């Protein structure tokens, strides 16, 4: 019911998109630097043997992972002004792990390829190109900007142990050299630059006729399975997809007894009494709340339309005055107390409210927790022999089967668990995830099926095939009408005359470039091509599109200025080369990580959030 208030869902989605395209390799986006308040302590911790993973022949230590997470959390706090909690924190941990995997996989290739970092290179990099975590550190800033003098002074201080920084640079610099080699073969040709320039600066003006799709009922006999299969076989390339997975998701709830519930309820009732007795709500939230907004006094940080509040909460808030607090409200294994900070009623539109909250989860007893952990461990072990969904059903647990989803696609059942989705899109068929901790227990995922990039099987693509066939049937009549109109134009009539006889009209555009075509032509790239490719005054087509069938006459054209091309060539070359290099390198990194032998030794059962 109260998912919106459990964590910053909007912030989670933002982080998901930011983090999934991030990487630790230096060319794309900087690298993780292990830097904390106790540099010497970290140096010693790096020598411990608490391995939490292996990538190829290298080991990831607990201290390394913990500091990668700390860096991510510090960056998060710098951006959002609060420490990450709940799902945000879980997502950061998962991304920190993947960053370490990526870094070690690239480093292994660099070492095999003979790339190294000399002492002089390490010293130069430390002095002149310190990692982002250093430049953003307040200790090395003046008036909010990186102060190189402070940094060099810290480097020269013999009491500071910079061993971790040196080790980091000796890993990063060879990887940087390797990346430079990977992209060295990426080239841009003169014709490509000319096409890019023409796309942006050549202009055309056109007249067009758009004959809309035939919206009469389609004969269902023409959509028979045999017809659809024949179309699919002839157009498989239209039904390709990136690598996708389908998963079974099981929710394993914490066991909370009546005694724990009663104890927590007494605690939150006491908090309500304190607030109503005059205690400051914001101060109590900072001291007692275990929710994501505690640091800012429970303020959720935005005005919320009343209709977007959970239905059971709406009438409660409606009866409250500004400054009032609710009685404890239980949702799942969590109690909430809300305070109404403000209410806004604009002259038009819906009223909004600003709320603050105190959140207290019901913590299970140690005995209940231990029993749950053992049950989760057994469920994961059994899933190696039987499907997870079947096991869940036998235990009375909630299980959900997802549809097909891919990297970067939101799967509705995992919308609030983006870190779990990150794991799923990289996992193999049949693989069982760790037990991911949530506010109410754990989530376990098994990959029910996986298919690599390529044409989707007919049965999976059938609905799309049906829509494609139906579209061709709806295009048939306007296509025949367009052919008649084109014949009339070739017979000596103007496009306007042919359009009038057909009962339609001619639309005339203003001058436009290929890179920003007239919106009425945008659904038909071939029609845009005709506007530039035809001789002035000539009519071409028909062009079929999802919106109908087009005829296009080129009315005017302005070629791109060759003198300006010479002036802009360097800028265009840099723009195109950078984009191509990043795509090339991203693909290479993805292959490198996929080929790496990764052994995840993190605990199989996470702590609950």
Beta strands, then each sheet from edge to edge (+ up, - down):
strand 1: 51-55
strand 2: 58-61
strand 3: 141-142
strand 4: 145-146
strand 5: 203-212
strand 6: 240-241
strand 7: 244-253
strand 8: 299-305
strand 9: 329-331
strand 10: 334-344
strand 11: 352-361
strand 12: 398-401
strand 13: 436-437
strand 14: 441-451
strand 15: 454-455
strand 16: 507-508
strand 17: 512-513
strand 18: 539-545
strand 19: 548-558
strand 20: 598-600
sheet 1: 2+ 1- 20+
sheet 2: 3+ 4-
sheet 3: 16+ 5- 17+
sheet 4: 16+ 5- 19+ 18-
sheet 5: 6+ 15-
sheet 6: 12+ 7- 14+ 13-
sheet 7: 8+ 11- 10+ 9-
end
